Amino acid sequence: TAAFTGSTYAKPASDVAWSTSSGGTFVGLSTTPADIVGGAATTGSTSVGVFYKTTYDFISDVPGSYNLDVKFTLVAP
């Protein structure tokens, strides 16, 4: 299970969700790889935005500093 580090409280990493659109459908982070974008190779460059939002549980979440590493891997065909 992916989780934040920096505290004895185990806040799940899935409380941070990502999307390629600020108004899009957000999916919680996990240890399962996910494609951000796919398609045929191009000769130019392409930019893709990644947006994050965090879910807070004001009853269970403990105040403190938390860390979460996110790994991006670029794969070429």
All heavy atoms as TSV, in Angstrom:
chain	resi	resn	atom	element	x	y	z
A	1	THR	N	N	0.838	-1.178	0.000
A	1	THR	CA	C	0.000	0.000	0.000
A	1	THR	C	C	0.882	1.240	0.000
A	1	THR	O	O	1.765	1.369	0.830
A	1	THR	CB	C	-0.902	0.021	1.242
A	1	THR	OG1	O	-1.711	-1.147	1.220
A	1	THR	CG2	C	-1.776	1.261	1.256
A	2	ALA	N	N	0.639	2.131	-0.909
A	2	ALA	CA	C	1.373	3.386	-0.956
A	2	ALA	C	C	0.838	4.299	0.134
A	2	ALA	O	O	-0.356	4.350	0.389
A	2	ALA	CB	C	1.198	4.039	-2.317
A	3	ALA	N	N	1.733	4.984	0.815
A	3	ALA	CA	C	1.307	5.872	1.899
A	3	ALA	C	C	2.285	7.026	2.028
A	3	ALA	O	O	3.419	6.941	1.589
A	3	ALA	CB	C	1.211	5.115	3.216
A	4	PHE	N	N	1.811	8.095	2.646
A	4	PHE	CA	C	2.672	9.225	2.959
A	4	PHE	C	C	3.687	8.810	4.011
A	4	PHE	O	O	3.421	7.927	4.824
A	4	PHE	CB	C	1.846	10.384	3.530
A	4	PHE	CG	C	1.025	11.119	2.512
A	4	PHE	CD1	C	-0.279	10.743	2.242
A	4	PHE	CD2	C	1.552	12.197	1.833
A	4	PHE	CE1	C	-1.051	11.422	1.324
A	4	PHE	CE2	C	0.796	12.887	0.907
A	4	PHE	CZ	C	-0.508	12.500	0.650
A	5	THR	N	N	4.854	9.461	4.024
A	5	THR	CA	C	5.837	9.242	5.076
A	5	THR	C	C	6.009	10.538	5.853
A	5	THR	O	O	5.606	11.598	5.398
A	5	THR	CB	C	7.203	8.829	4.494
A	5	THR	OG1	O	7.689	9.875	3.645
A	5	THR	CG2	C	7.098	7.536	3.714
A	6	GLY	N	N	6.612	10.449	7.023
A	6	GLY	CA	C	6.895	11.647	7.803
A	6	GLY	C	C	6.068	11.739	9.061
A	6	GLY	O	O	6.166	12.693	9.811
A	7	SER	N	N	5.239	10.738	9.327
A	7	SER	CA	C	4.392	10.750	10.503
A	7	SER	C	C	4.086	9.305	10.882
A	7	SER	O	O	4.203	8.396	10.059
A	7	SER	CB	C	3.093	11.505	10.217
A	7	SER	OG	O	2.208	11.381	11.294
A	8	THR	N	N	3.687	9.086	12.102
A	8	THR	CA	C	3.279	7.736	12.504
A	8	THR	C	C	1.882	7.422	11.983
A	8	THR	O	O	1.472	6.274	11.950
A	8	THR	CB	C	3.303	7.592	14.037
A	8	THR	OG1	O	2.467	8.601	14.614
A	8	THR	CG2	C	4.711	7.729	14.575
A	9	TYR	N	N	1.129	8.430	11.565
A	9	TYR	CA	C	-0.200	8.239	10.979
A	9	TYR	C	C	-0.044	7.828	9.520
A	9	TYR	O	O	0.685	8.453	8.762
A	9	TYR	CB	C	-1.014	9.533	11.090
A	9	TYR	CG	C	-2.297	9.527	10.305
A	9	TYR	CD1	C	-3.332	8.679	10.673
A	9	TYR	CD2	C	-2.473	10.353	9.221
A	9	TYR	CE1	C	-4.521	8.663	9.958
A	9	TYR	CE2	C	-3.652	10.353	8.501
A	9	TYR	CZ	C	-4.673	9.505	8.864
A	9	TYR	OH	O	-5.840	9.488	8.153
A	10	ALA	N	N	-0.703	6.789	9.106
A	10	ALA	CA	C	-0.576	6.269	7.737
A	10	ALA	C	C	-1.685	6.809	6.838
A	10	ALA	O	O	-2.667	6.134	6.584
A	10	ALA	CB	C	-0.597	4.752	7.755
A	11	LYS	N	N	-1.536	8.037	6.383
A	11	LYS	CA	C	-2.507	8.620	5.442
A	11	LYS	C	C	-2.299	7.938	4.092
A	11	LYS	O	O	-1.193	7.888	3.575
A	11	LYS	CB	C	-2.277	10.122	5.319
A	11	LYS	CG	C	-3.260	10.813	4.389
A	11	LYS	CD	C	-3.145	12.314	4.512
A	11	LYS	CE	C	-4.104	13.039	3.601
A	11	LYS	NZ	N	-5.499	12.778	3.872
A	12	PRO	N	N	-3.347	7.380	3.509
A	12	PRO	CA	C	-3.180	6.671	2.241
A	12	PRO	C	C	-2.806	7.598	1.085
A	12	PRO	O	O	-3.310	8.718	0.984
A	12	PRO	CB	C	-4.535	6.020	1.986
A	12	PRO	CG	C	-5.454	6.515	3.023
A	12	PRO	CD	C	-4.697	7.340	4.005
A	13	ALA	N	N	-1.927	7.106	0.215
A	13	ALA	CA	C	-1.533	7.885	-0.965
A	13	ALA	C	C	-2.717	8.129	-1.881
A	13	ALA	O	O	-2.744	9.110	-2.621
A	13	ALA	CB	C	-0.423	7.164	-1.715
A	14	SER	N	N	-3.720	7.274	-1.824
A	14	SER	CA	C	-4.897	7.451	-2.682
A	14	SER	C	C	-5.701	8.693	-2.301
A	14	SER	O	O	-6.592	9.111	-3.047
A	14	SER	CB	C	-5.794	6.214	-2.623
A	14	SER	OG	O	-6.223	5.967	-1.300
A	15	ASP	N	N	-5.372	9.314	-1.159
A	15	ASP	CA	C	-5.995	10.590	-0.805
A	15	ASP	C	C	-5.513	11.715	-1.714
A	15	ASP	O	O	-6.083	12.800	-1.718
A	15	ASP	CB	C	-5.710	10.957	0.657
A	15	ASP	CG	C	-6.622	10.218	1.623
A	15	ASP	OD1	O	-7.487	9.440	1.176
A	15	ASP	OD2	O	-6.460	10.414	2.843
A	16	VAL	N	N	-4.444	11.460	-2.474
A	16	VAL	CA	C	-3.994	12.391	-3.510
A	16	VAL	C	C	-4.427	11.791	-4.838
A	16	VAL	O	O	-4.094	10.652	-5.161
A	16	VAL	CB	C	-2.467	12.601	-3.496
A	16	VAL	CG1	C	-2.035	13.472	-4.660
A	16	VAL	CG2	C	-2.017	13.201	-2.191
A	17	ALA	N	N	-5.204	12.545	-5.600
A	17	ALA	CA	C	-5.698	12.074	-6.889
A	17	ALA	C	C	-5.118	12.926	-8.005
A	17	ALA	O	O	-4.751	14.077	-7.789
A	17	ALA	CB	C	-7.224	12.130	-6.902
A	18	TRP	N	N	-5.023	12.364	-9.192
A	18	TRP	CA	C	-4.454	13.077	-10.331
A	18	TRP	C	C	-5.397	13.004	-11.536
A	18	TRP	O	O	-6.239	12.125	-11.642
A	18	TRP	CB	C	-3.086	12.512	-10.702
A	18	TRP	CG	C	-3.150	11.115	-11.261
A	18	TRP	CD1	C	-3.178	9.939	-10.553
A	18	TRP	CD2	C	-3.219	10.745	-12.642
A	18	TRP	NE1	N	-3.261	8.873	-11.406
A	18	TRP	CE2	C	-3.284	9.334	-12.690
A	18	TRP	CE3	C	-3.245	11.466	-13.815
A	18	TRP	CZ2	C	-3.365	8.645	-13.894
A	18	TRP	CZ3	C	-3.323	10.770	-15.015
A	18	TRP	CH2	C	-3.370	9.377	-15.044
A	19	SER	N	N	-5.199	13.951	-12.441
A	19	SER	CA	C	-5.948	14.010	-13.689
A	19	SER	C	C	-5.126	14.801	-14.699
A	19	SER	O	O	-4.235	15.557	-14.320
A	19	SER	CB	C	-7.295	14.701	-13.463
A	19	SER	OG	O	-8.006	14.821	-14.683
A	20	THR	N	N	-5.433	14.647	-15.967
A	20	THR	CA	C	-4.774	15.460	-16.997
A	20	THR	C	C	-5.585	16.710	-17.319
A	20	THR	O	O	-5.221	17.478	-18.201
A	20	THR	CB	C	-4.542	14.644	-18.284
A	20	THR	OG1	O	-5.790	14.102	-18.720
A	20	THR	CG2	C	-3.532	13.522	-18.045
A	21	SER	N	N	-6.681	16.922	-16.587
A	21	SER	CA	C	-7.512	18.102	-16.764
A	21	SER	C	C	-7.952	18.608	-15.393
A	21	SER	O	O	-8.366	17.811	-14.549
A	21	SER	CB	C	-8.743	17.748	-17.607
A	21	SER	OG	O	-9.668	18.805	-17.611
A	22	SER	N	N	-7.873	19.910	-15.185
A	22	SER	CA	C	-8.238	20.454	-13.876
A	22	SER	C	C	-9.703	20.203	-13.542
A	22	SER	O	O	-10.070	20.097	-12.378
A	22	SER	CB	C	-7.933	21.957	-13.813
A	22	SER	OG	O	-8.711	22.656	-14.766
A	23	GLY	N	N	-10.535	20.043	-14.549
A	23	GLY	CA	C	-11.945	19.758	-14.319
A	23	GLY	C	C	-12.318	18.331	-14.670
A	23	GLY	O	O	-13.492	18.008	-14.782
A	24	GLY	N	N	-11.312	17.497	-14.855
A	24	GLY	CA	C	-11.552	16.126	-15.307
A	24	GLY	C	C	-11.846	15.151	-14.189
A	24	GLY	O	O	-12.043	15.530	-13.030
A	25	THR	N	N	-11.827	13.896	-14.530
A	25	THR	CA	C	-12.014	12.817	-13.568
A	25	THR	C	C	-10.679	12.540	-12.894
A	25	THR	O	O	-9.676	12.298	-13.572
A	25	THR	CB	C	-12.511	11.545	-14.288
A	25	THR	OG1	O	-13.739	11.843	-14.943
A	25	THR	CG2	C	-12.721	10.419	-13.298
A	26	PHE	N	N	-10.653	12.583	-11.571
A	26	PHE	CA	C	-9.432	12.354	-10.812
A	26	PHE	C	C	-9.385	10.916	-10.315
A	26	PHE	O	O	-10.413	10.346	-9.942
A	26	PHE	CB	C	-9.351	13.329	-9.629
A	26	PHE	CG	C	-8.930	14.712	-10.031
A	26	PHE	CD1	C	-9.819	15.576	-10.636
A	26	PHE	CD2	C	-7.634	15.140	-9.818
A	26	PHE	CE1	C	-9.441	16.849	-11.012
A	26	PHE	CE2	C	-7.237	16.406	-10.193
A	26	PHE	CZ	C	-8.138	17.270	-10.790
A	27	VAL	N	N	-8.176	10.340	-10.321
A	27	VAL	CA	C	-7.952	8.966	-9.889
A	27	VAL	C	C	-6.914	8.990	-8.773
A	27	VAL	O	O	-5.877	9.649	-8.896
A	27	VAL	CB	C	-7.425	8.108	-11.067
A	27	VAL	CG1	C	-7.151	6.686	-10.633
A	27	VAL	CG2	C	-8.401	8.142	-12.227
A	28	GLY	N	N	-7.162	8.262	-7.692
A	28	GLY	CA	C	-6.235	8.218	-6.569
A	28	GLY	C	C	-4.913	7.571	-6.939
A	28	GLY	O	O	-4.871	6.626	-7.741
A	29	LEU	N	N	-3.814	8.077	-6.377
A	29	LEU	CA	C	-2.497	7.484	-6.600
A	29	LEU	C	C	-2.460	6.082	-6.015
A	29	LEU	O	O	-3.087	5.805	-4.996
A	29	LEU	CB	C	-1.404	8.329	-5.947
A	29	LEU	CG	C	-1.162	9.718	-6.536
A	29	LEU	CD1	C	-0.084	10.436	-5.726
A	29	LEU	CD2	C	-0.736	9.624	-7.982
A	30	SER	N	N	-1.697	5.206	-6.655
A	30	SER	CA	C	-1.538	3.846	-6.162
A	30	SER	C	C	-0.169	3.332	-6.573
A	30	SER	O	O	0.605	4.052	-7.207
A	30	SER	CB	C	-2.629	2.935	-6.725
A	30	SER	OG	O	-2.390	2.653	-8.084
A	31	THR	N	N	0.116	2.077	-6.247
A	31	THR	CA	C	1.384	1.471	-6.649
A	31	THR	C	C	1.262	0.797	-8.011
A	31	THR	O	O	2.228	0.257	-8.518
A	31	THR	CB	C	1.847	0.436	-5.603
A	31	THR	OG1	O	0.811	-0.527	-5.414
A	31	THR	CG2	C	2.158	1.112	-4.274
A	32	THR	N	N	0.080	0.851	-8.622
A	32	THR	CA	C	-0.140	0.285	-9.945
A	32	THR	C	C	0.206	1.324	-11.007
A	32	THR	O	O	-0.286	2.451	-10.948
A	32	THR	CB	C	-1.625	-0.123	-10.108
A	32	THR	OG1	O	-1.972	-1.021	-9.070
A	32	THR	CG2	C	-1.864	-0.764	-11.457
A	33	PRO	N	N	1.055	0.985	-11.978
A	33	PRO	CA	C	1.387	1.951	-13.035
A	33	PRO	C	C	0.148	2.407	-13.801
A	33	PRO	O	O	-0.793	1.638	-13.990
A	33	PRO	CB	C	2.330	1.167	-13.956
A	33	PRO	CG	C	2.856	0.051	-13.123
A	33	PRO	CD	C	1.753	-0.291	-12.158
A	34	ALA	N	N	0.161	3.647	-14.235
A	34	ALA	CA	C	-0.940	4.202	-15.014
A	34	ALA	C	C	-0.376	5.074	-16.126
A	34	ALA	O	O	0.592	5.805	-15.920
A	34	ALA	CB	C	-1.855	5.033	-14.114
A	35	ASP	N	N	-0.976	4.987	-17.300
A	35	ASP	CA	C	-0.555	5.826	-18.423
A	35	ASP	C	C	-1.187	7.202	-18.293
A	35	ASP	O	O	-2.388	7.326	-18.079
A	35	ASP	CB	C	-0.984	5.208	-19.754
A	35	ASP	CG	C	-0.247	3.911	-20.071
A	35	ASP	OD1	O	0.851	3.714	-19.525
A	35	ASP	OD2	O	-0.791	3.118	-20.858
A	36	ILE	N	N	-0.363	8.228	-18.437
A	36	ILE	CA	C	-0.876	9.592	-18.438
A	36	ILE	C	C	-1.369	9.947	-19.832
A	36	ILE	O	O	-2.424	10.534	-20.007
A	36	ILE	CB	C	0.197	10.590	-17.958
A	36	ILE	CG1	C	0.479	10.358	-16.473
A	36	ILE	CG2	C	-0.237	12.019	-18.210
A	36	ILE	CD1	C	1.570	11.221	-15.914
A	37	VAL	N	N	-0.600	9.592	-20.826
A	37	VAL	CA	C	-0.975	9.846	-22.220
A	37	VAL	C	C	-0.296	8.786	-23.081
A	37	VAL	O	O	0.747	8.250	-22.718
A	37	VAL	CB	C	-0.580	11.281	-22.655
A	37	VAL	CG1	C	0.919	11.447	-22.724
A	37	VAL	CG2	C	-1.217	11.674	-23.969
A	38	GLY	N	N	-0.896	8.475	-24.195
A	38	GLY	CA	C	-0.316	7.514	-25.120
A	38	GLY	C	C	-0.592	7.954	-26.540
A	38	GLY	O	O	-1.385	8.858	-26.784
A	39	GLY	N	N	0.063	7.325	-27.475
A	39	GLY	CA	C	-0.170	7.649	-28.870
A	39	GLY	C	C	1.073	7.421	-29.703
A	39	GLY	O	O	2.105	6.983	-29.194
A	40	ALA	N	N	0.968	7.737	-30.963
A	40	ALA	CA	C	2.084	7.568	-31.883
A	40	ALA	C	C	3.146	8.640	-31.640
A	40	ALA	O	O	2.841	9.733	-31.167
A	40	ALA	CB	C	1.576	7.652	-33.319
A	41	ALA	N	N	4.359	8.293	-31.953
A	41	ALA	CA	C	5.466	9.241	-31.821
A	41	ALA	C	C	5.264	10.409	-32.782
A	41	ALA	O	O	4.711	10.248	-33.867
A	41	ALA	CB	C	6.784	8.539	-32.119
A	42	THR	N	N	5.711	11.592	-32.365
A	42	THR	CA	C	5.619	12.780	-33.214
A	42	THR	C	C	7.001	13.396	-33.360
A	42	THR	O	O	7.902	13.110	-32.589
A	42	THR	CB	C	4.665	13.828	-32.615
A	42	THR	OG1	O	5.198	14.253	-31.364
A	42	THR	CG2	C	3.278	13.249	-32.404
A	43	THR	N	N	7.149	14.270	-34.347
A	43	THR	CA	C	8.436	14.927	-34.557
A	43	THR	C	C	8.566	16.179	-33.707
A	43	THR	O	O	9.651	16.675	-33.506
A	43	THR	CB	C	8.636	15.298	-36.043
A	43	THR	OG1	O	7.547	16.123	-36.444
A	43	THR	CG2	C	8.695	14.058	-36.903
A	44	GLY	N	N	7.464	16.690	-33.217
A	44	GLY	CA	C	7.494	17.893	-32.393
A	44	GLY	C	C	7.459	17.532	-30.920
A	44	GLY	O	O	7.654	16.388	-30.524
A	45	SER	N	N	7.218	18.512	-30.111
A	45	SER	CA	C	7.100	18.259	-28.678
A	45	SER	C	C	5.649	18.432	-28.252
A	45	SER	O	O	4.883	19.162	-28.877
A	45	SER	CB	C	8.008	19.205	-27.886
A	45	SER	OG	O	7.612	20.536	-28.080
A	46	THR	N	N	5.292	17.741	-27.209
A	46	THR	CA	C	3.934	17.800	-26.691
A	46	THR	C	C	3.982	18.012	-25.193
A	46	THR	O	O	4.772	17.381	-24.503
A	46	THR	CB	C	3.177	16.481	-26.984
A	46	THR	OG1	O	3.182	16.270	-28.394
A	46	THR	CG2	C	1.771	16.527	-26.483
A	47	SER	N	N	3.163	18.905	-24.704
A	47	SER	CA	C	3.070	19.140	-23.269
A	47	SER	C	C	1.775	18.544	-22.748
A	47	SER	O	O	0.735	18.641	-23.394
A	47	SER	CB	C	3.081	20.636	-22.950
A	47	SER	OG	O	4.309	21.208	-23.329
A	48	VAL	N	N	1.864	17.935	-21.580
A	48	VAL	CA	C	0.688	17.367	-20.929
A	48	VAL	C	C	0.705	17.838	-19.487
A	48	VAL	O	O	1.699	17.665	-18.783
A	48	VAL	CB	C	0.707	15.828	-20.975
A	48	VAL	CG1	C	-0.471	15.254	-20.201
A	48	VAL	CG2	C	0.705	15.333	-22.411
A	49	GLY	N	N	-0.369	18.454	-19.051
A	49	GLY	CA	C	-0.466	18.893	-17.666
A	49	GLY	C	C	-0.946	17.758	-16.781
A	49	GLY	O	O	-1.742	16.928	-17.188
A	50	VAL	N	N	-0.433	17.720	-15.565
A	50	VAL	CA	C	-0.899	16.768	-14.564
A	50	VAL	C	C	-1.380	17.591	-13.369
A	50	VAL	O	O	-0.636	18.418	-12.841
A	50	VAL	CB	C	0.210	15.793	-14.138
A	50	VAL	CG1	C	-0.296	14.824	-13.071
A	50	VAL	CG2	C	0.738	15.020	-15.340
A	51	PHE	N	N	-2.612	17.371	-12.976
A	51	PHE	CA	C	-3.227	18.124	-11.888
A	51	PHE	C	C	-3.467	17.192	-10.710
A	51	PHE	O	O	-3.828	16.033	-10.894
A	51	PHE	CB	C	-4.560	18.726	-12.361
A	51	PHE	CG	C	-4.399	19.664	-13.526
A	51	PHE	CD1	C	-4.378	19.192	-14.823
A	51	PHE	CD2	C	-4.261	21.026	-13.309
A	51	PHE	CE1	C	-4.220	20.047	-15.898
A	51	PHE	CE2	C	-4.103	21.896	-14.372
A	51	PHE	CZ	C	-4.077	21.405	-15.675
A	52	TYR	N	N	-3.253	17.708	-9.513
A	52	TYR	CA	C	-3.441	16.925	-8.292
A	52	TYR	C	C	-4.467	17.593	-7.395
A	52	TYR	O	O	-4.602	18.802	-7.386
A	52	TYR	CB	C	-2.126	16.828	-7.512
A	52	TYR	CG	C	-1.044	16.063	-8.215
A	52	TYR	CD1	C	-0.068	16.719	-8.957
A	52	TYR	CD2	C	-0.993	14.686	-8.133
A	52	TYR	CE1	C	0.935	16.015	-9.598
A	52	TYR	CE2	C	0.008	13.972	-8.767
A	52	TYR	CZ	C	0.964	14.639	-9.497
A	52	TYR	OH	O	1.947	13.945	-10.136
A	53	LYS	N	N	-5.172	16.787	-6.625
A	53	LYS	CA	C	-6.022	17.314	-5.561
A	53	LYS	C	C	-5.932	16.338	-4.385
A	53	LYS	O	O	-5.715	15.144	-4.571
A	53	LYS	CB	C	-7.459	17.534	-6.011
A	53	LYS	CG	C	-8.261	16.288	-6.266
A	53	LYS	CD	C	-9.686	16.651	-6.636
A	53	LYS	CE	C	-10.541	15.407	-6.791
A	53	LYS	NZ	N	-11.932	15.749	-7.079
A	54	THR	N	N	-6.076	16.853	-3.197
A	54	THR	CA	C	-5.955	16.049	-1.987
A	54	THR	C	C	-7.285	15.988	-1.255
A	54	THR	O	O	-7.973	16.994	-1.124
A	54	THR	CB	C	-4.891	16.653	-1.046
A	54	THR	OG1	O	-3.669	16.768	-1.767
A	54	THR	CG2	C	-4.663	15.780	0.171
A	55	THR	N	N	-7.617	14.804	-0.779
A	55	THR	CA	C	-8.807	14.612	0.049
A	55	THR	C	C	-8.361	14.626	1.506
A	55	THR	O	O	-7.399	13.951	1.869
A	55	THR	CB	C	-9.478	13.264	-0.269
A	55	THR	OG1	O	-9.865	13.270	-1.633
A	55	THR	CG2	C	-10.686	13.033	0.619
A	56	TYR	N	N	-9.044	15.411	2.311
A	56	TYR	CA	C	-8.717	15.504	3.735
A	56	TYR	C	C	-9.832	14.896	4.561
A	56	TYR	O	O	-11.006	15.081	4.270
A	56	TYR	CB	C	-8.515	16.959	4.143
A	56	TYR	CG	C	-7.350	17.606	3.432
A	56	TYR	CD1	C	-7.558	18.430	2.327
A	56	TYR	CD2	C	-6.055	17.385	3.853
A	56	TYR	CE1	C	-6.497	19.012	1.656
A	56	TYR	CE2	C	-4.980	17.962	3.184
A	56	TYR	CZ	C	-5.216	18.770	2.099
A	56	TYR	OH	O	-4.167	19.336	1.430
A	57	ASP	N	N	-9.445	14.155	5.580
A	57	ASP	CA	C	-10.396	13.600	6.542
A	57	ASP	C	C	-10.165	14.367	7.843
A	57	ASP	O	O	-9.222	14.081	8.578
A	57	ASP	CB	C	-10.157	12.109	6.736
A	57	ASP	CG	C	-11.155	11.471	7.674
A	57	ASP	OD1	O	-11.747	12.186	8.515
A	57	ASP	OD2	O	-11.346	10.249	7.572
A	58	PHE	N	N	-11.005	15.352	8.093
A	58	PHE	CA	C	-10.785	16.234	9.236
A	58	PHE	C	C	-10.958	15.528	10.575
A	58	PHE	O	O	-10.537	16.036	11.599
A	58	PHE	CB	C	-11.695	17.464	9.144
A	58	PHE	CG	C	-11.322	18.354	7.988
A	58	PHE	CD1	C	-12.092	18.388	6.838
A	58	PHE	CD2	C	-10.178	19.133	8.044
A	58	PHE	CE1	C	-11.727	19.194	5.762
A	58	PHE	CE2	C	-9.811	19.939	6.973
A	58	PHE	CZ	C	-10.583	19.966	5.832
A	59	ILE	N	N	-11.527	14.327	10.570
A	59	ILE	CA	C	-11.665	13.554	11.807
A	59	ILE	C	C	-10.410	12.713	12.055
A	59	ILE	O	O	-9.897	12.656	13.168
A	59	ILE	CB	C	-12.904	12.625	11.734
A	59	ILE	CG1	C	-14.140	13.425	11.386
A	59	ILE	CG2	C	-13.040	11.784	12.983
A	59	ILE	CD1	C	-15.007	13.882	12.484
A	60	SER	N	N	-9.903	12.046	11.007
A	60	SER	CA	C	-8.804	11.093	11.164
A	60	SER	C	C	-7.418	11.661	10.872
A	60	SER	O	O	-6.438	11.199	11.456
A	60	SER	CB	C	-9.030	9.879	10.253
A	60	SER	OG	O	-10.221	9.226	10.574
A	61	ASP	N	N	-7.307	12.583	9.925
A	61	ASP	CA	C	-5.988	13.093	9.545
A	61	ASP	C	C	-5.329	13.821	10.705
A	61	ASP	O	O	-5.967	14.593	11.417
A	61	ASP	CB	C	-6.093	14.039	8.346
A	61	ASP	CG	C	-6.386	13.295	7.053
A	61	ASP	OD1	O	-6.289	12.058	7.044
A	61	ASP	OD2	O	-6.715	13.954	6.059
A	62	VAL	N	N	-4.034	13.546	10.866
A	62	VAL	CA	C	-3.257	14.131	11.952
A	62	VAL	C	C	-2.447	15.299	11.387
A	62	VAL	O	O	-1.789	15.152	10.355
A	62	VAL	CB	C	-2.305	13.072	12.545
A	62	VAL	CG1	C	-1.422	13.670	13.611
A	62	VAL	CG2	C	-3.103	11.907	13.097
A	63	PRO	N	N	-2.473	16.462	12.021
A	63	PRO	CA	C	-1.647	17.575	11.540
A	63	PRO	C	C	-0.168	17.188	11.542
A	63	PRO	O	O	0.286	16.455	12.425
A	63	PRO	CB	C	-1.905	18.690	12.557
A	63	PRO	CG	C	-3.198	18.338	13.206
A	63	PRO	CD	C	-3.265	16.837	13.199
A	64	GLY	N	N	0.564	17.654	10.561
A	64	GLY	CA	C	1.990	17.360	10.485
A	64	GLY	C	C	2.509	17.577	9.085
A	64	GLY	O	O	1.800	18.033	8.191
A	65	SER	N	N	3.755	17.222	8.892
A	65	SER	CA	C	4.394	17.305	7.580
A	65	SER	C	C	4.437	15.913	6.983
A	65	SER	O	O	4.855	14.962	7.642
A	65	SER	CB	C	5.821	17.844	7.713
A	65	SER	OG	O	5.792	19.161	8.190
A	66	TYR	N	N	4.001	15.794	5.734
A	66	TYR	CA	C	3.964	14.510	5.060
A	66	TYR	C	C	4.742	14.582	3.762
A	66	TYR	O	O	4.834	15.628	3.144
A	66	TYR	CB	C	2.515	14.110	4.744
A	66	TYR	CG	C	1.672	13.873	5.963
A	66	TYR	CD1	C	1.000	14.918	6.586
A	66	TYR	CD2	C	1.561	12.605	6.495
A	66	TYR	CE1	C	0.223	14.694	7.707
A	66	TYR	CE2	C	0.789	12.370	7.619
A	66	TYR	CZ	C	0.114	13.425	8.219
A	66	TYR	OH	O	-0.653	13.205	9.336
A	67	ASN	N	N	5.312	13.459	3.334
A	67	ASN	CA	C	6.051	13.352	2.084
A	67	ASN	C	C	5.491	12.201	1.281
A	67	ASN	O	O	5.108	11.175	1.837
A	67	ASN	CB	C	7.536	13.057	2.344
A	67	ASN	CG	C	8.179	14.113	3.185
A	67	ASN	OD1	O	8.123	15.273	2.860
A	67	ASN	ND2	N	8.771	13.699	4.290
A	68	LEU	N	N	5.459	12.363	-0.036
A	68	LEU	CA	C	5.009	11.301	-0.924
A	68	LEU	C	C	5.785	11.424	-2.227
A	68	LEU	O	O	5.735	12.457	-2.895
A	68	LEU	CB	C	3.503	11.425	-1.201
A	68	LEU	CG	C	2.891	10.374	-2.103
A	68	LEU	CD1	C	2.953	8.995	-1.455
A	68	LEU	CD2	C	1.452	10.729	-2.422
A	69	ASP	N	N	6.539	10.384	-2.570
A	69	ASP	CA	C	7.284	10.375	-3.823
A	69	ASP	C	C	6.385	9.876	-4.953
A	69	ASP	O	O	5.682	8.884	-4.794
A	69	ASP	CB	C	8.508	9.458	-3.729
A	69	ASP	CG	C	9.542	9.973	-2.750
A	69	ASP	OD1	O	9.635	11.203	-2.594
A	69	ASP	OD2	O	10.249	9.167	-2.139
A	70	VAL	N	N	6.430	10.574	-6.083
A	70	VAL	CA	C	5.695	10.173	-7.278
A	70	VAL	C	C	6.727	9.993	-8.386
A	70	VAL	O	O	7.540	10.881	-8.623
A	70	VAL	CB	C	4.642	11.235	-7.685
A	70	VAL	CG1	C	3.946	10.825	-8.966
A	70	VAL	CG2	C	3.643	11.459	-6.554
A	71	LYS	N	N	6.700	8.848	-9.043
A	71	LYS	CA	C	7.683	8.541	-10.074
A	71	LYS	C	C	7.038	8.622	-11.457
A	71	LYS	O	O	5.991	8.019	-11.695
A	71	LYS	CB	C	8.244	7.139	-9.875
A	71	LYS	CG	C	9.277	6.734	-10.918
A	71	LYS	CD	C	9.588	5.257	-10.836
A	71	LYS	CE	C	10.872	5.026	-10.102
A	71	LYS	NZ	N	11.253	3.601	-10.113
A	72	PHE	N	N	7.650	9.399	-12.363
A	72	PHE	CA	C	7.223	9.485	-13.754
A	72	PHE	C	C	8.251	8.765	-14.601
A	72	PHE	O	O	9.455	8.977	-14.465
A	72	PHE	CB	C	7.152	10.951	-14.224
A	72	PHE	CG	C	6.051	11.738	-13.533
A	72	PHE	CD1	C	6.325	12.490	-12.409
A	72	PHE	CD2	C	4.765	11.710	-14.040
A	72	PHE	CE1	C	5.337	13.218	-11.790
A	72	PHE	CE2	C	3.755	12.440	-13.414
A	72	PHE	CZ	C	4.042	13.194	-12.287
A	73	THR	N	N	7.792	7.896	-15.494
A	73	THR	CA	C	8.688	7.151	-16.373
A	73	THR	C	C	8.275	7.414	-17.809
A	73	THR	O	O	7.109	7.235	-18.174
A	73	THR	CB	C	8.602	5.625	-16.083
A	73	THR	OG1	O	8.896	5.416	-14.713
A	73	THR	CG2	C	9.581	4.862	-16.944
A	74	LEU	N	N	9.223	7.836	-18.634
A	74	LEU	CA	C	8.970	8.081	-20.051
A	74	LEU	C	C	9.399	6.841	-20.822
A	74	LEU	O	O	10.532	6.377	-20.680
A	74	LEU	CB	C	9.756	9.305	-20.522
A	74	LEU	CG	C	9.653	9.657	-21.996
A	74	LEU	CD1	C	8.211	10.031	-22.342
A	74	LEU	CD2	C	10.580	10.795	-22.331
A	75	VAL	N	N	8.494	6.301	-21.617
A	75	VAL	CA	C	8.777	5.099	-22.395
A	75	VAL	C	C	8.631	5.425	-23.865
A	75	VAL	O	O	7.619	5.985	-24.280
A	75	VAL	CB	C	7.807	3.962	-21.998
A	75	VAL	CG1	C	8.084	2.717	-22.818
A	75	VAL	CG2	C	7.898	3.666	-20.510
A	76	ALA	N	N	9.640	5.076	-24.647
A	76	ALA	CA	C	9.602	5.310	-26.092
A	76	ALA	C	C	9.331	3.994	-26.808
A	76	ALA	O	O	9.813	2.935	-26.372
A	76	ALA	CB	C	10.924	5.901	-26.560
A	77	PRO	N	N	8.568	4.043	-27.888
A	77	PRO	CA	C	8.276	2.799	-28.630
A	77	PRO	C	C	9.503	2.238	-29.290
A	77	PRO	O	O	10.486	2.854	-29.464
A	77	PRO	CB	C	7.237	3.247	-29.651
A	77	PRO	CG	C	7.322	4.716	-29.744
A	77	PRO	CD	C	7.952	5.199	-28.484
